[in-house]
Amino acid sequence: MYSSHAQSHILIPSLIDFPMYDQSARRKKMAAGPALTDVAQLELAAALGVVNDRQLSNTETVHDVRKALKRWRALLRLLEPFLAEDGRRLRIEARDLARTLQSAREPRSALDALTDLGEFPEALSPRSLATVTGRLEAMVRAGEATTLTDEARNDLRARLQATVGEVERWPLGGIDRSALAGRLGDTYRRARNAIPDDWLQASAEDLHELRKRVVEHRYQMELIEPLWPKLGKAWVAEAQKLRERLGSYQDLAVLTGMTAPHQPLAPWRSRLAPLIAARQERHLASARRIAGRLFAEKPKAFRRRIEALWSSADGQD
């Protein structure tokens, strides 16, 4: 688990920050392009704020940077067609930056999975649990020490600052809301299409792909939450629940990998494997129910809903 201190360092830009949704009549008329540029700058400022904050622990920094980069990539996915080759390039660069932090993240995922198994006290004796936890915590520390060097921080900072300069030159002046609704619909469709026909037979790779699409959808929907705050908040909350269930499944898969032969937790494989499988099955059952609710609408109907909400917002005084 991560502290609220870490969470507080992530700014959450949304279309409520867009001048078009300000109470000022002048700002309500501002075009979507400049507003999206503002949001992009807020996202980058959030990531830079984490990199520059030396009061955060290494664990908090890794977590918050990865989260900021996911938000940034979701925004880039939304805007990619309007940015030509620059959009895809920036998204791939952000993905590669996130991967540089992966060595620190995997043992943390295994620790989270071990906590997830906490309701099964019979899994490990207190002595074994302490040994396993100690091994994973040592791996976390080692991964963070090699990942978050001063050189790595400086490289992250330089890349993010260079991107800020690019954003200032983005050619977004011609974007209209219908086009944005279409892009939101595209993300919704990709997530919906990634839902497995048979959840229990789905591979870990398939479920990981679904989680990535849900993360994109969740962050993009945050942008338009103010169009219908009550529904928007509920929608984002449901998407977050789905993300967490799929994430917990993935954490358990990482823990499973660490119990394979010649891996750090191999001695405990026989005791952990059946409990991991049972817990994964429970996460999948919950994820299936949430996904069924969240993606019940067909993509065209979803897009029409977004366009209608936008039109309604335009008609407000």
C-alpha positions in Angstrom: 0.0 0.0 0.0 1.1 3.6 -0.6 0.7 6.5 1.7 -1.7 9.4 1.1 1.5 11.5 1.1 2.6 9.9 -2.1 -0.8 10.2 -3.7 -1.1 13.9 -2.9 1.8 14.7 -5.2 -0.1 13.6 -8.3 -2.1 16.4 -9.9 -5.4 15.4 -11.4 -6.0 17.6 -14.4 -9.4 17.2 -16.0 -11.7 19.1 -18.3 -12.9 20.8 -15.1 -9.5 22.6 -15.4 -10.3 23.4 -19.0 -11.2 27.0 -19.5 -14.3 26.0 -21.5 -15.7 24.6 -18.2 -14.8 27.6 -16.1 -17.7 29.7 -14.8 -16.5 32.7 -16.8 -18.5 33.1 -19.9 -15.4 34.2 -21.8 -13.6 31.0 -20.9 -16.5 28.8 -21.7 -16.0 29.8 -25.4 -12.3 28.8 -25.4 -11.4 26.2 -28.0 -10.6 22.6 -27.1 -7.1 22.7 -28.5 -5.6 25.3 -26.1 -7.4 23.6 -23.2 -5.9 20.3 -24.1 -2.5 21.9 -24.3 -3.1 23.2 -20.7 -3.9 19.7 -19.5 -0.8 18.2 -21.2 1.3 20.8 -19.4 -0.3 19.9 -16.1 0.4 16.2 -16.6 4.1 16.9 -17.3 4.3 19.3 -14.3 2.9 16.4 -12.2 5.6 14.1 -13.4 8.4 16.6 -13.0 7.1 17.5 -9.5 7.5 13.8 -8.4 11.0 13.5 -10.0 12.1 16.7 -8.2 10.6 15.9 -4.8 13.5 14.6 -2.6 11.2 14.2 0.4 9.5 11.2 -1.2 10.8 7.7 -0.5 12.1 5.7 -3.4 9.0 3.5 -3.3 6.7 6.6 -3.5 8.8 8.1 -6.3 8.7 4.9 -8.4 4.9 4.6 -7.8 4.1 8.2 -8.5 6.3 8.5 -11.6 4.8 5.4 -13.1 1.3 6.7 -12.4 2.1 10.1 -13.9 3.5 8.4 -17.0 0.4 6.3 -17.4 -1.8 9.4 -17.2 0.5 11.1 -19.8 0.3 8.1 -22.1 -3.5 8.0 -21.9 -3.6 11.6 -22.9 -1.2 11.0 -25.8 -3.3 8.1 -27.0 -6.3 10.4 -27.1 -4.5 13.1 -29.1 -2.3 10.8 -31.3 -4.1 11.4 -34.6 -3.9 15.1 -34.1 -0.2 15.1 -33.5 0.9 13.0 -36.5 4.1 11.1 -35.9 5.0 13.2 -32.8 2.1 11.7 -30.8 3.1 8.1 -31.3 6.8 8.9 -30.7 6.1 10.7 -27.4 3.8 7.8 -26.3 6.6 5.2 -27.0 9.2 7.4 -25.2 6.9 7.6 -22.2 6.4 3.8 -22.3 10.2 3.2 -22.4 10.7 5.6 -19.5 8.2 3.7 -17.5 10.0 0.4 -18.3 13.2 1.8 -16.8 11.4 1.6 -13.4 10.2 -2.0 -13.9 13.0 -3.7 -12.0 11.9 -1.8 -8.9 8.2 -2.5 -9.5 8.1 -6.3 -9.8 9.2 -7.2 -6.3 6.9 -4.5 -5.0 4.1 -6.2 -6.9 5.0 -9.5 -5.3 4.8 -7.9 -1.9 1.4 -6.5 -2.7 0.3 -10.0 -3.8 1.6 -11.4 -0.5 -0.5 -8.9 1.4 -3.5 -9.9 -0.8 -3.1 -13.4 0.4 -3.2 -12.2 4.0 -6.7 -13.6 4.6 -5.1 -17.1 4.3 -3.1 -17.3 7.6 -2.5 -21.0 7.0 -0.4 -20.3 3.9 2.8 -19.6 5.7 4.1 -19.9 9.3 5.0 -16.5 10.9 8.7 -17.5 10.5 8.3 -18.3 6.8 6.2 -15.2 6.2 8.9 -13.0 7.7 11.5 -14.7 5.6 9.6 -14.3 2.4 8.7 -10.7 3.2 12.3 -9.9 4.0 13.5 -11.4 0.7 11.1 -9.3 -1.3 11.8 -6.1 0.6 15.5 -6.6 0.0 14.8 -7.0 -3.7 12.7 -3.8 -3.7 15.5 -1.9 -2.0 18.1 -3.2 -4.5 15.9 -2.5 -7.5 15.1 1.1 -6.3 18.8 1.8 -5.5 19.9 0.8 -9.1 16.9 2.5 -10.7 16.6 5.9 -8.9 20.2 7.0 -9.2 21.0 10.7 -9.6 21.8 10.0 -13.2 18.4 8.4 -13.8 16.6 11.3 -12.1 18.5 13.8 -14.2 17.6 11.8 -17.4 13.9 11.7 -16.5 13.9 15.4 -15.7 15.7 16.3 -19.0 13.3 14.2 -21.1 10.2 15.6 -19.4 11.4 19.2 -19.7 12.2 18.6 -23.4 8.6 17.4 -23.9 7.2 20.5 -22.2 8.9 22.5 -25.0 7.2 20.3 -27.6 3.8 20.6 -26.1 4.0 24.4 -26.4 4.2 24.0 -30.1 1.4 21.4 -30.5 -0.9 22.0 -33.5 -4.2 21.5 -31.7 -6.0 24.5 -32.9 -8.4 22.6 -35.2 -9.6 20.0 -32.8 -13.4 20.0 -32.1 -15.4 18.1 -29.5 -16.9 15.7 -32.0 -13.4 14.5 -32.9 -12.5 14.1 -29.2 -15.7 12.2 -28.6 -14.6 9.9 -31.4 -11.3 9.3 -29.8 -12.9 8.6 -26.4 -15.1 6.1 -28.2 -12.1 4.5 -29.8 -10.5 3.9 -26.5 -13.7 2.5 -25.1 -14.0 0.1 -28.1 -10.4 -1.1 -27.6 -11.1 -1.9 -24.0 -14.4 -3.5 -24.7 -12.9 -5.7 -27.4 -10.1 -6.8 -25.1 -12.6 -8.4 -22.7 -12.1 -12.2 -22.9 -14.9 -14.5 -23.9 -13.8 -17.0 -21.2 -12.2 -15.2 -18.3 -10.9 -18.4 -16.7 -9.2 -19.5 -19.9 -7.7 -16.0 -20.6 -3.9 -15.8 -20.6 -2.0 -13.5 -18.3 -0.9 -11.6 -21.4 -4.6 -11.1 -22.5 -5.6 -9.8 -19.1 -2.6 -7.5 -18.9 -3.6 -6.1 -22.3 -7.2 -5.5 -21.0 -5.8 -3.8 -17.9 -3.7 -1.4 -20.1 -6.8 -0.5 -22.1 -8.9 0.0 -18.9 -6.2 2.3 -17.5 -6.3 4.4 -20.7 -10.1 4.5 -20.6 -10.1 5.4 -16.9 -7.8 8.4 -17.2 -9.5 9.7 -20.4 -12.9 9.5 -18.7 -11.5 11.6 -15.9 -11.0 14.4 -18.4 -14.7 14.7 -19.1 -16.0 13.9 -15.6 -17.4 17.5 -15.2 -19.9 16.9 -18.1 -22.0 14.9 -15.7 -20.2 14.9 -12.3 -22.3 12.3 -10.6 -22.2 9.8 -13.4 -18.6 10.7 -14.3 -17.3 10.0 -10.8 -19.2 6.7 -10.6 -17.8 5.7 -14.0 -14.2 6.5 -13.1 -14.7 4.7 -9.8 -15.9 1.6 -11.6 -13.0 1.7 -14.1 -10.6 2.1 -11.2 -12.1 -1.0 -9.4 -11.7 -3.0 -12.6 -8.1 -1.8 -12.9 -7.4 -2.8 -9.4 -8.8 -6.2 -9.7 -6.8 -6.9 -12.9 -3.8 -5.3 -11.2 -4.1 -7.6 -8.2 -4.4 -10.6 -10.6 -1.2 -9.4 -12.3 0.6 -9.0 -8.9 -0.3 -12.6 -8.0 1.1 -13.7 -11.4 4.4 -11.9 -10.5 4.4 -13.7 -7.2 3.9 -17.0 -8.9 6.9 -16.3 -11.2 9.0 -15.8 -8.1 8.1 -19.2 -6.8 9.3 -21.0 -10.0 12.3 -23.3 -9.8 15.6 -21.5 -9.0 13.7 -18.3 -8.2 13.9 -16.5 -4.8 10.6 -18.0 -3.4 10.9 -21.5 -4.9 10.9 -23.2 -1.5 7.4 -22.0 -0.8 5.8 -22.8 -4.1 3.7 -25.8 -3.0 2.1 -23.8 -0.2 1.5 -20.6 -2.1 0.4 -21.9 -5.5 -3.1 -23.2 -4.6 -3.8 -20.0 -2.6 -2.6 -17.8 -5.4 -4.8 -19.6 -7.9 -7.9 -19.3 -5.6 -7.3 -15.6 -5.1 -6.8 -15.0 -8.8 -10.1 -16.7 -9.6 -11.9 -14.5 -7.1 -10.3 -11.4 -8.7 -11.4 -12.6 -12.1 -14.9 -13.2 -11.0 -15.2 -9.6 -9.7 -13.5 -8.2 -12.8 -15.9 -10.0 -15.1 -18.9 -8.5 -13.2 -17.5 -4.9 -13.3 -16.5 -5.2 -17.0 -20.0 -6.4 -17.8 -21.5 -3.2 -16.3 -18.8 -0.8 -17.4 -18.8 -1.9 -21.1 -22.4 -2.9 -21.5 -23.0 -0.1 -24.1 -21.9 -0.6 -27.7 -19.1 1.8 -28.8 -21.4 3.9 -31.1 -23.9 4.4 -28.3 -21.1 5.4 -25.9 -19.9 8.0 -28.4 -23.4 9.4 -28.8 -23.7 9.7 -25.1 -20.5 11.7 -24.8 -21.5 14.0 -27.7 -24.9 14.5 -26.1 -23.3 15.4 -22.7 -21.1 17.9 -24.4 -24.0 19.5 -26.2 -25.9 19.7 -23.0 -22.9 21.4 -21.3 -22.8 23.9 -24.1 -26.4 24.9 -23.5 -25.8 25.7 -19.8 -25.7 29.3 -18.7 
